[in-house]
């Protein structure tokens, strides 16, 4: 029981830090122009939009893979359409909305 709680807590912290780090990383990378010996490129004006697109694409791919797995493989192992869908939605929705 204690080991399971430690795993869940560690996974939650890693998830929150990685999701928070992507927009900050993109802003740092795209906020400065790139210069070489011949000239400079101007900075990218939409770093947070790029972070959103990256996270949205990963979410959609994972949801698509899980949906395909639900219909062609073991339905009890499916995360999206598996058992207790409303329970999962209730706990994941606040993070997705934020």
ChimeraX attribute file (.defattr): number of C-alpha atoms within 10 A of each C-alpha:
attribute: neighborCount
match mode: 1-to-1
recipient: residues
	/A:1	6
	/A:2	7
	/A:3	8
	/A:4	9
	/A:5	10
	/A:6	11
	/A:7	12
	/A:8	12
	/A:9	12
	/A:10	11
	/A:11	12
	/A:12	12
	/A:13	12
	/A:14	12
	/A:15	12
	/A:16	11
	/A:17	11
	/A:18	11
	/A:19	13
	/A:20	12
	/A:21	13
	/A:22	18
	/A:23	19
	/A:24	13
	/A:25	14
	/A:26	17
	/A:27	19
	/A:28	11
	/A:29	14
	/A:30	17
	/A:31	15
	/A:32	13
	/A:33	11
	/A:34	13
	/A:35	10
	/A:36	7
	/A:37	5
	/A:38	5
	/A:39	8
	/A:40	10
	/A:41	10
	/A:42	12
	/A:43	13
	/A:44	15
	/A:45	12
	/A:46	12
	/A:47	20
	/A:48	16
	/A:49	13
	/A:50	17
	/A:51	20
	/A:52	12
	/A:53	12
	/A:54	13
	/A:55	14
	/A:56	12
	/A:57	12
	/A:58	11
	/A:59	12
	/A:60	11
	/A:61	11
	/A:62	13
	/A:63	14
	/A:64	13
	/A:65	11
	/A:66	19
	/A:67	18
	/A:68	12
	/A:69	17
	/A:70	18
	/A:71	11
	/A:72	9
	/A:73	12
	/A:74	10
	/A:75	15
	/A:76	10
	/A:77	13
	/A:78	16
	/A:79	16
	/A:80	19
	/A:81	17
	/A:82	15
	/A:83	13
	/A:84	10
	/A:85	11
	/A:86	11
	/A:87	9
	/A:88	14
	/A:89	12
	/A:90	10
	/A:91	10
	/A:92	11
	/A:93	10
	/A:94	9
	/A:95	9
	/A:96	8
	/A:97	6
	/A:98	5
